[in-house]
Amino acid sequence: MSEYKKVPIKQLPKPAGRKSAEALYWRKFKSPILLKEFAAVSSIHFSPLSPHDFAVTSSTRVQVYSTSTHSVKKTISRFKDTAFSGTIRSDGKLLVAGDATGLVQLFDLGSRAILRTLKGHDGPVHVAQFSPDHKQILSGSDDKTVRLWDVPTEKEIAIFSEHQDYVRAGLVSQENPHLIVSGSYDHVVKMWDVRSASCVMTMRHGNPVESLLMFPGSGLVASAGGNQVKVWDILGGGRHLQTMANHQKTITCMTFDGTGSRIVTGSLDHQVKIYSVRDYKVVHSIKYPAPVSSVGVSPDDTHLVVGMNNGLLSIRQRMVKTADLVVTPKQDLRRGTHKYWTRGGDYVPENHDIRVEARKRKQLKPYDKFMRTFRYADALDAVMTTFQRPLIVISLMEELRNREGLRSALGGRDDKSLEHVLKFVLRYITDPRFSNLLIDVANMLIDMYEPILGQAPPVDDLFIKIRVKVVQEIQLQARLSEVMGFMSTLLGITK
């Protein structure tokens, strides 16, 4: 015997004004602070170490801002020309940046002294990144080359020169420092193997590549160029997985949030968009006063910093309760105790968790129990007399109509039970969401109970009220049609 299926509850579209959980989360980044730099903000990078200060690259300097005071802590201005890609090392002690003269410079954040100057590029260096082992630096330049440098000796370990245009994006795999990914204005993303000093994979983005991201685990790579973000499967040989084209103009920058579960992009259309890595759909958008050139999210997800082409720097902070920051010390539970066997019962699953749920016995509503035994009239009474939401009543009526049991459910009623149905029809018959079904219900009731009209004054009064309400609605719709006709004529004249 097949298992009984519950009455499907009809789902209506959500109103446009209702905010999702993601939108509510990103709206917590309140009170944006606007600061003015001398030129376009080309790069924003957060320190991986707490308190997660961030480096802002603009004009001929790199400034390190405090996340506590939102003011400048240190300024590095020892550049002969425009600086690019100021990046803080994962231990928070050093900073690397390129400039328009082709130099790559390594600075001590404590003393702001120049520790290394790497010479070799013949064009502006827009990419400067540390490798995971801290001993190497990756650089990409407008001279169409990608270079890997050894910090202690200041010498080039490898030079990759297969790109045909400016190199504006690059990164080193965090899991395998021998793998490098670069993106160029030649519309191509390339993966390089340092051990063989050659290109091992080529992915054609289709637009000049402005930014790259490598997912945790190094199995996927995202490239941004034009108005599109494309996701590539590295383990599958560079297979194209997904395209996201929600911006109207060129995407200039891209980063992960602190958890790696969202991609944040900035574009020349003044928009910052947040994508979920689950389904690659936009979960929230933020409008800015100027074209966005750089974006950064702090590792603890408390700061969203956006740089713009006109030199504006926007700092948004998400307020976090002190109780959420307090880490409860882990208790060593003794085996065999009650707390030991009930441990983990209050754990709240996170977004990346895979949930394995136990199969629970279905709890049927009263109307489902009646539907299961084909007692259609009792099922309808169960929803009418218990003040259920109108959507549940409508869903049950539709299910009865699909089962060809609506007429039997409405028939054979006494005055009291009939009044409940008529009152519901009277209240919702002009509601556009339910009118199609309730007009059919009203017609059925008239056909079935016409012979007994005049015997119960309350029932007669309800039928009259339904008739008056329908006539008023028809008159209203007629007037609206006349207005729409006038508007169409006026719009036609203006054209």
Sequence and secondary structure as in RCSB ss.txt:
>XXXX:A:sequence
MSEYKKVPIKQLPKPAGRKSAEALYWRKFKSPILLKEFAAVSSIHFSPLSPHDFAVTSSTRVQVYSTSTHSVKKT
ISRFKDTAFSGTIRSDGKLLVAGDATGLVQLFDLGSRAILRTLKGHDGPVHVAQFSPDHKQILSGSDDKTVRLWD
VPTEKEIAIFSEHQDYVRAGLVSQENPHLIVSGSYDHVVKMWDVRSASCVMTMRHGNPVESLLMFPGSGLVASAG
GNQVKVWDILGGGRHLQTMANHQKTITCMTFDGTGSRIVTGSLDHQVKIYSVRDYKVVHSIKYPAPVSSVGVSPD
DTHLVVGMNNGLLSIRQRMVKTADLVVTPKQDLRRGTHKYWTRGGDYVPENHDIRVEARKRKQLKPYDKFMRTFR
YADALDAVMTTFQRPLIVISLMEELRNREGLRSALGGRDDKSLEHVLKFVLRYITDPRFSNLLIDVANMLIDMYE
PILGQAPPVDDLFIKIRVKVVQEIQLQARLSEVMGFMSTLLGITK
>XXXX:A:secstr
               TT   HHHHHHTTEEEEEEEE SS EEEEEE SSTT  EEEEETTEEEEE TTT SEEEE
E   SS EEEEEE TTSSEEEEEETTS EEEEETTT  EEEEE   SS EEEEEE TTSSEEEEEETTS EEEEE
TTTTEEEEEE   SS EEEEEE SS TTEEEEEETTSEEEEEETTTTEEEEEEE SS EEEEEE TTSSEEEEEE
TTEEEEEETTTTSEEEEEE   SS EEEEEE TTSSEEEEEETTSEEEEEETTT  EEEEEE SS EEEEEE TT
S EEEEEETTSEEEEEEE   HHHH         TTSHHHHTTTTT    TT             HHHHHHHTT 
HHHHHHHHHTTT  HHHHHHHHHHHHHTT HHHHHSS  HHHHHHHHHHHHHHTT TTTHHHHHHHHHHHHHHHG
GGTTS HHHHHHHHHHHHHHHHHHHHHHHHHHHHHHHHHHHHHH 
